[in-house]
């Protein structure tokens, strides 16, 4: 049986470790694609991260 699961990029390592510790056969089917942002978008993202850390 094959099961397809979507996992957020920041949780892939944790999920793979969890599945492997449960003795399931787990192999990633593809590498995550790197997203590229414009300098303006990256600045907005950085500002948002900083704001969230302050909350």
PyMOL Python script that loads the backbone (N, CA, C, O; Angstrom):
from pymol import cmd

cmd.read_pdbstr("""\
ATOM      1  N   UNK A   1       0.855  -1.179   0.000  1.00  0.00           N
ATOM      2  CA  UNK A   1       0.000   0.000   0.000  1.00  0.00           C
ATOM      3  C   UNK A   1       0.893   1.231   0.000  1.00  0.00           C
ATOM      4  O   UNK A   1       1.862   1.309   0.756  1.00  0.00           O
ATOM      5  N   UNK A   2       0.565   2.169  -0.835  1.00  0.00           N
ATOM      6  CA  UNK A   2       1.269   3.439  -0.874  1.00  0.00           C
ATOM      7  C   UNK A   2       0.351   4.520  -0.330  1.00  0.00           C
ATOM      8  O   UNK A   2      -0.851   4.529  -0.595  1.00  0.00           O
ATOM      9  N   UNK A   3       0.941   5.431   0.436  1.00  0.00           N
ATOM     10  CA  UNK A   3       0.187   6.556   0.982  1.00  0.00           C
ATOM     11  C   UNK A   3       0.958   7.821   0.651  1.00  0.00           C
ATOM     12  O   UNK A   3       2.165   7.901   0.880  1.00  0.00           O
ATOM     13  N   UNK A   4       0.265   8.795   0.118  1.00  0.00           N
ATOM     14  CA  UNK A   4       0.871  10.081  -0.201  1.00  0.00           C
ATOM     15  C   UNK A   4       0.481  11.072   0.888  1.00  0.00           C
ATOM     16  O   UNK A   4      -0.702  11.280   1.155  1.00  0.00           O
ATOM     17  N   UNK A   5       1.486  11.682   1.514  1.00  0.00           N
ATOM     18  CA  UNK A   5       1.244  12.625   2.599  1.00  0.00           C
ATOM     19  C   UNK A   5       1.954  13.935   2.274  1.00  0.00           C
ATOM     20  O   UNK A   5       3.129  13.934   1.908  1.00  0.00           O
ATOM     21  N   UNK A   6       1.253  15.032   2.404  1.00  0.00           N
ATOM     22  CA  UNK A   6       1.868  16.346   2.225  1.00  0.00           C
ATOM     23  C   UNK A   6       2.336  16.840   3.588  1.00  0.00           C
ATOM     24  O   UNK A   6       1.556  16.915   4.537  1.00  0.00           O
ATOM     25  N   UNK A   7       3.614  17.172   3.669  1.00  0.00           N
ATOM     26  CA  UNK A   7       4.212  17.612   4.925  1.00  0.00           C
ATOM     27  C   UNK A   7       4.866  18.972   4.690  1.00  0.00           C
ATOM     28  O   UNK A   7       5.586  19.140   3.706  1.00  0.00           O
ATOM     29  N   UNK A   8       4.632  19.943   5.569  1.00  0.00           N
ATOM     30  CA  UNK A   8       5.282  21.246   5.406  1.00  0.00           C
ATOM     31  C   UNK A   8       6.810  21.083   5.397  1.00  0.00           C
ATOM     32  O   UNK A   8       7.359  20.220   6.082  1.00  0.00           O
ATOM     33  N   UNK A   9       7.474  21.918   4.617  1.00  0.00           N
ATOM     34  CA  UNK A   9       8.927  21.814   4.473  1.00  0.00           C
ATOM     35  C   UNK A   9       9.656  21.828   5.812  1.00  0.00           C
ATOM     36  O   UNK A   9      10.649  21.121   5.986  1.00  0.00           O
ATOM     37  N   UNK A  10       9.171  22.627   6.753  1.00  0.00           N
ATOM     38  CA  UNK A  10       9.881  22.730   8.029  1.00  0.00           C
ATOM     39  C   UNK A  10       9.637  21.534   8.954  1.00  0.00           C
ATOM     40  O   UNK A  10      10.226  21.466  10.032  1.00  0.00           O
ATOM     41  N   UNK A  11       8.780  20.594   8.552  1.00  0.00           N
ATOM     42  CA  UNK A  11       8.488  19.424   9.373  1.00  0.00           C
ATOM     43  C   UNK A  11       8.943  18.110   8.735  1.00  0.00           C
ATOM     44  O   UNK A  11       8.712  17.039   9.296  1.00  0.00           O
ATOM     45  N   UNK A  12       9.590  18.185   7.563  1.00  0.00           N
ATOM     46  CA  UNK A  12       9.963  16.970   6.833  1.00  0.00           C
ATOM     47  C   UNK A  12      10.906  16.102   7.647  1.00  0.00           C
ATOM     48  O   UNK A  12      10.687  14.897   7.768  1.00  0.00           O
ATOM     49  N   UNK A  13      11.961  16.703   8.213  1.00  0.00           N
ATOM     50  CA  UNK A  13      12.925  15.909   8.974  1.00  0.00           C
ATOM     51  C   UNK A  13      12.252  15.210  10.146  1.00  0.00           C
ATOM     52  O   UNK A  13      12.486  14.023  10.376  1.00  0.00           O
ATOM     53  N   UNK A  14      11.418  15.932  10.888  1.00  0.00           N
ATOM     54  CA  UNK A  14      10.717  15.341  12.025  1.00  0.00           C
ATOM     55  C   UNK A  14       9.811  14.196  11.571  1.00  0.00           C
ATOM     56  O   UNK A  14       9.801  13.125  12.178  1.00  0.00           O
ATOM     57  N   UNK A  15       9.054  14.429  10.502  1.00  0.00           N
ATOM     58  CA  UNK A  15       8.134  13.408  10.014  1.00  0.00           C
ATOM     59  C   UNK A  15       8.878  12.160   9.551  1.00  0.00           C
ATOM     60  O   UNK A  15       8.471  11.042   9.867  1.00  0.00           O
ATOM     61  N   UNK A  16       9.960  12.343   8.807  1.00  0.00           N
ATOM     62  CA  UNK A  16      10.735  11.202   8.325  1.00  0.00           C
ATOM     63  C   UNK A  16      11.320  10.408   9.498  1.00  0.00           C
ATOM     64  O   UNK A  16      11.308   9.177   9.485  1.00  0.00           O
ATOM     65  N   UNK A  17      11.824  11.109  10.500  1.00  0.00           N
ATOM     66  CA  UNK A  17      12.373  10.419  11.677  1.00  0.00           C
ATOM     67  C   UNK A  17      11.271   9.633  12.393  1.00  0.00           C
ATOM     68  O   UNK A  17      11.484   8.493  12.805  1.00  0.00           O
ATOM     69  N   UNK A  18      10.107  10.239  12.536  1.00  0.00           N
ATOM     70  CA  UNK A  18       8.982   9.578  13.179  1.00  0.00           C
ATOM     71  C   UNK A  18       8.592   8.304  12.440  1.00  0.00           C
ATOM     72  O   UNK A  18       8.436   7.251  13.057  1.00  0.00           O
ATOM     73  N   UNK A  19       8.435   8.394  11.139  1.00  0.00           N
ATOM     74  CA  UNK A  19       8.016   7.240  10.345  1.00  0.00           C
ATOM     75  C   UNK A  19       9.086   6.147  10.377  1.00  0.00           C
ATOM     76  O   UNK A  19       8.768   4.964  10.495  1.00  0.00           O
ATOM     77  N   UNK A  20      10.341   6.544  10.272  1.00  0.00           N
ATOM     78  CA  UNK A  20      11.422   5.558  10.300  1.00  0.00           C
ATOM     79  C   UNK A  20      11.505   4.860  11.651  1.00  0.00           C
ATOM     80  O   UNK A  20      11.811   3.669  11.711  1.00  0.00           O
ATOM     81  N   UNK A  21      11.238   5.580  12.732  1.00  0.00           N
ATOM     82  CA  UNK A  21      11.258   4.968  14.064  1.00  0.00           C
ATOM     83  C   UNK A  21      10.089   4.009  14.269  1.00  0.00           C
ATOM     84  O   UNK A  21      10.145   3.135  15.134  1.00  0.00           O
ATOM     85  N   UNK A  22       9.041   4.171  13.480  1.00  0.00           N
ATOM     86  CA  UNK A  22       7.911   3.255  13.559  1.00  0.00           C
ATOM     87  C   UNK A  22       8.110   2.037  12.659  1.00  0.00           C
ATOM     88  O   UNK A  22       7.216   1.203  12.516  1.00  0.00           O
ATOM     89  N   UNK A  23       9.279   1.949  12.065  1.00  0.00           N
ATOM     90  CA  UNK A  23       9.672   0.817  11.218  1.00  0.00           C
ATOM     91  C   UNK A  23       8.907   0.739   9.909  1.00  0.00           C
ATOM     92  O   UNK A  23       8.801  -0.335   9.317  1.00  0.00           O
ATOM     93  N   UNK A  24       8.373   1.864   9.449  1.00  0.00           N
ATOM     94  CA  UNK A  24       7.780   1.915   8.125  1.00  0.00           C
ATOM     95  C   UNK A  24       8.882   2.224   7.124  1.00  0.00           C
ATOM     96  O   UNK A  24       9.885   2.848   7.473  1.00  0.00           O
ATOM     97  N   UNK A  25       8.705   1.801   5.911  1.00  0.00           N
ATOM     98  CA  UNK A  25       9.644   2.167   4.864  1.00  0.00           C
ATOM     99  C   UNK A  25       9.270   3.570   4.403  1.00  0.00           C
ATOM    100  O   UNK A  25       8.158   3.800   3.929  1.00  0.00           O
ATOM    101  N   UNK A  26      10.205   4.503   4.543  1.00  0.00           N
ATOM    102  CA  UNK A  26       9.915   5.888   4.188  1.00  0.00           C
ATOM    103  C   UNK A  26      11.018   6.420   3.298  1.00  0.00           C
ATOM    104  O   UNK A  26      12.189   6.434   3.677  1.00  0.00           O
ATOM    105  N   UNK A  27      10.634   6.855   2.114  1.00  0.00           N
ATOM    106  CA  UNK A  27      11.572   7.437   1.173  1.00  0.00           C
ATOM    107  C   UNK A  27      10.936   8.675   0.567  1.00  0.00           C
ATOM    108  O   UNK A  27       9.802   8.617   0.093  1.00  0.00           O
ATOM    109  N   UNK A  28      11.641   9.785   0.576  1.00  0.00           N
ATOM    110  CA  UNK A  28      11.083  10.968  -0.068  1.00  0.00           C
ATOM    111  C   UNK A  28      10.986  10.745  -1.573  1.00  0.00           C
ATOM    112  O   UNK A  28      11.883  10.154  -2.175  1.00  0.00           O
ATOM    113  N   UNK A  29       9.901  11.216  -2.180  1.00  0.00           N
ATOM    114  CA  UNK A  29       9.716  11.026  -3.612  1.00  0.00           C
ATOM    115  C   UNK A  29      10.333  12.146  -4.428  1.00  0.00           C
ATOM    116  O   UNK A  29      10.662  11.957  -5.599  1.00  0.00           O
ATOM    117  N   UNK A  30      10.490  13.304  -3.821  1.00  0.00           N
ATOM    118  CA  UNK A  30      11.118  14.418  -4.530  1.00  0.00           C
ATOM    119  C   UNK A  30      11.687  15.389  -3.515  1.00  0.00           C
ATOM    120  O   UNK A  30      11.287  15.409  -2.351  1.00  0.00           O
ATOM    121  N   UNK A  31      12.615  16.179  -3.974  1.00  0.00           N
ATOM    122  CA  UNK A  31      13.195  17.191  -3.102  1.00  0.00           C
ATOM    123  C   UNK A  31      12.330  18.437  -3.153  1.00  0.00           C
ATOM    124  O   UNK A  31      11.794  18.783  -4.206  1.00  0.00           O
ATOM    125  N   UNK A  32      12.190  19.117  -2.012  1.00  0.00           N
ATOM    126  CA  UNK A  32      11.387  20.336  -2.018  1.00  0.00           C
ATOM    127  C   UNK A  32      12.007  21.390  -2.926  1.00  0.00           C
ATOM    128  O   UNK A  32      13.228  21.516  -3.021  1.00  0.00           O
ATOM    129  N   UNK A  33      11.146  22.134  -3.581  1.00  0.00           N
ATOM    130  CA  UNK A  33      11.608  23.189  -4.473  1.00  0.00           C
ATOM    131  C   UNK A  33      11.919  24.437  -3.658  1.00  0.00           C
ATOM    132  O   UNK A  33      11.161  24.821  -2.767  1.00  0.00           O
ATOM    133  N   UNK A  34      13.032  25.052  -3.974  1.00  0.00           N
ATOM    134  CA  UNK A  34      13.390  26.310  -3.323  1.00  0.00           C
ATOM    135  C   UNK A  34      12.550  27.425  -3.917  1.00  0.00           C
ATOM    136  O   UNK A  34      12.407  27.533  -5.135  1.00  0.00           O
ATOM    137  N   UNK A  35      11.999  28.249  -3.045  1.00  0.00           N
ATOM    138  CA  UNK A  35      11.215  29.387  -3.506  1.00  0.00           C
ATOM    139  C   UNK A  35      12.130  30.601  -3.563  1.00  0.00           C
ATOM    140  O   UNK A  35      12.940  30.826  -2.664  1.00  0.00           O
ATOM    141  N   UNK A  36      11.994  31.363  -4.606  1.00  0.00           N
ATOM    142  CA  UNK A  36      12.779  32.595  -4.697  1.00  0.00           C
ATOM    143  C   UNK A  36      11.835  33.785  -4.584  1.00  0.00           C
ATOM    144  O   UNK A  36      10.737  33.794  -5.140  1.00  0.00           O
ATOM    145  N   UNK A  37      12.297  34.779  -3.850  1.00  0.00           N
ATOM    146  CA  UNK A  37      11.491  35.967  -3.615  1.00  0.00           C
ATOM    147  C   UNK A  37      12.233  37.188  -4.132  1.00  0.00           C
ATOM    148  O   UNK A  37      13.462  37.211  -4.197  1.00  0.00           O
ATOM    149  N   UNK A  38      11.465  38.191  -4.496  1.00  0.00           N
ATOM    150  CA  UNK A  38      12.071  39.463  -4.870  1.00  0.00           C
ATOM    151  C   UNK A  38      12.636  40.098  -3.592  1.00  0.00           C
ATOM    152  O   UNK A  38      12.222  39.734  -2.492  1.00  0.00           O
ATOM    153  N   UNK A  39      13.556  41.019  -3.723  1.00  0.00           N
ATOM    154  CA  UNK A  39      14.084  41.684  -2.516  1.00  0.00           C
ATOM    155  C   UNK A  39      12.989  42.327  -1.666  1.00  0.00           C
ATOM    156  O   UNK A  39      13.065  42.318  -0.437  1.00  0.00           O
ATOM    157  N   UNK A  40      11.970  42.887  -2.327  1.00  0.00           N
ATOM    158  CA  UNK A  40      10.867  43.511  -1.584  1.00  0.00           C
ATOM    159  C   UNK A  40      10.077  42.460  -0.802  1.00  0.00           C
ATOM    160  O   UNK A  40       9.709  42.681   0.352  1.00  0.00           O
ATOM    161  N   UNK A  41       9.821  41.317  -1.441  1.00  0.00           N
ATOM    162  CA  UNK A  41       9.101  40.243  -0.755  1.00  0.00           C
ATOM    163  C   UNK A  41       9.923  39.703   0.416  1.00  0.00           C
ATOM    164  O   UNK A  41       9.383  39.442   1.491  1.00  0.00           O
ATOM    165  N   UNK A  42      11.223  39.537   0.205  1.00  0.00           N
ATOM    166  CA  UNK A  42      12.078  39.023   1.267  1.00  0.00           C
ATOM    167  C   UNK A  42      12.125  39.982   2.449  1.00  0.00           C
ATOM    168  O   UNK A  42      12.125  39.555   3.603  1.00  0.00           O
ATOM    169  N   UNK A  43      12.165  41.267   2.161  1.00  0.00           N
ATOM    170  CA  UNK A  43      12.154  42.260   3.236  1.00  0.00           C
ATOM    171  C   UNK A  43      10.848  42.176   4.021  1.00  0.00           C
ATOM    172  O   UNK A  43      10.857  42.236   5.251  1.00  0.00           O
ATOM    173  N   UNK A  44       9.725  42.039   3.316  1.00  0.00           N
ATOM    174  CA  UNK A  44       8.426  41.908   3.974  1.00  0.00           C
ATOM    175  C   UNK A  44       8.393  40.654   4.846  1.00  0.00           C
ATOM    176  O   UNK A  44       7.902  40.693   5.974  1.00  0.00           O
ATOM    177  N   UNK A  45       8.913  39.546   4.328  1.00  0.00           N
ATOM    178  CA  UNK A  45       8.948  38.284   5.077  1.00  0.00           C
ATOM    179  C   UNK A  45       9.797  38.443   6.334  1.00  0.00           C
ATOM    180  O   UNK A  45       9.401  38.011   7.416  1.00  0.00           O
ATOM    181  N   UNK A  46      10.948  39.057   6.187  1.00  0.00           N
ATOM    182  CA  UNK A  46      11.828  39.258   7.345  1.00  0.00           C
ATOM    183  C   UNK A  46      11.160  40.134   8.393  1.00  0.00           C
ATOM    184  O   UNK A  46      11.257  39.852   9.587  1.00  0.00           O
ATOM    185  N   UNK A  47      10.486  41.187   7.962  1.00  0.00           N
ATOM    186  CA  UNK A  47       9.766  42.057   8.894  1.00  0.00           C
ATOM    187  C   UNK A  47       8.643  41.293   9.604  1.00  0.00           C
ATOM    188  O   UNK A  47       8.423  41.470  10.803  1.00  0.00           O
ATOM    189  N   UNK A  48       7.950  40.457   8.862  1.00  0.00           N
ATOM    190  CA  UNK A  48       6.878  39.669   9.462  1.00  0.00           C
ATOM    191  C   UNK A  48       7.426  38.698  10.501  1.00  0.00           C
ATOM    192  O   UNK A  48       6.863  38.561  11.587  1.00  0.00           O
ATOM    193  N   UNK A  49       8.523  38.026  10.166  1.00  0.00           N
ATOM    194  CA  UNK A  49       9.150  37.100  11.121  1.00  0.00           C
ATOM    195  C   UNK A  49       9.551  37.830  12.402  1.00  0.00           C
ATOM    196  O   UNK A  49       9.314  37.349  13.510  1.00  0.00           O
ATOM    197  N   UNK A  50      10.159  38.994  12.224  1.00  0.00           N
ATOM    198  CA  UNK A  50      10.578  39.771  13.391  1.00  0.00           C
ATOM    199  C   UNK A  50       9.381  40.176  14.239  1.00  0.00           C
ATOM    200  O   UNK A  50       9.433  40.114  15.468  1.00  0.00           O
ATOM    201  N   UNK A  51       8.306  40.588  13.584  1.00  0.00           N
ATOM    202  CA  UNK A  51       7.092  40.977  14.321  1.00  0.00           C
ATOM    203  C   UNK A  51       6.508  39.794  15.085  1.00  0.00           C
ATOM    204  O   UNK A  51       6.086  39.935  16.232  1.00  0.00           O
ATOM    205  N   UNK A  52       6.486  38.627  14.443  1.00  0.00           N
ATOM    206  CA  UNK A  52       5.950  37.442  15.103  1.00  0.00           C
ATOM    207  C   UNK A  52       6.789  37.013  16.291  1.00  0.00           C
ATOM    208  O   UNK A  52       6.256  36.546  17.298  1.00  0.00           O
ATOM    209  N   UNK A  53       8.095  37.170  16.179  1.00  0.00           N
ATOM    210  CA  UNK A  53       8.973  36.816  17.292  1.00  0.00           C
ATOM    211  C   UNK A  53       8.735  37.731  18.491  1.00  0.00           C
ATOM    212  O   UNK A  53       8.930  37.315  19.633  1.00  0.00           O
ATOM    213  N   UNK A  54       8.322  38.957  18.245  1.00  0.00           N
ATOM    214  CA  UNK A  54       8.069  39.899  19.318  1.00  0.00           C
ATOM    215  C   UNK A  54       6.760  39.623  20.046  1.00  0.00           C
ATOM    216  O   UNK A  54       6.568  40.066  21.179  1.00  0.00           O
ATOM    217  N   UNK A  55       5.873  38.899  19.402  1.00  0.00           N
ATOM    218  CA  UNK A  55       4.551  38.639  19.985  1.00  0.00           C
ATOM    219  C   UNK A  55       4.621  37.566  21.025  1.00  0.00           C
ATOM    220  O   UNK A  55       3.602  37.217  21.621  1.00  0.00           O
TER     221      UNK A  55
END
""", "prot")
cmd.dss("prot")
cmd.show_as("cartoon", "prot")
cmd.util.cbc("prot")
cmd.orient("prot")
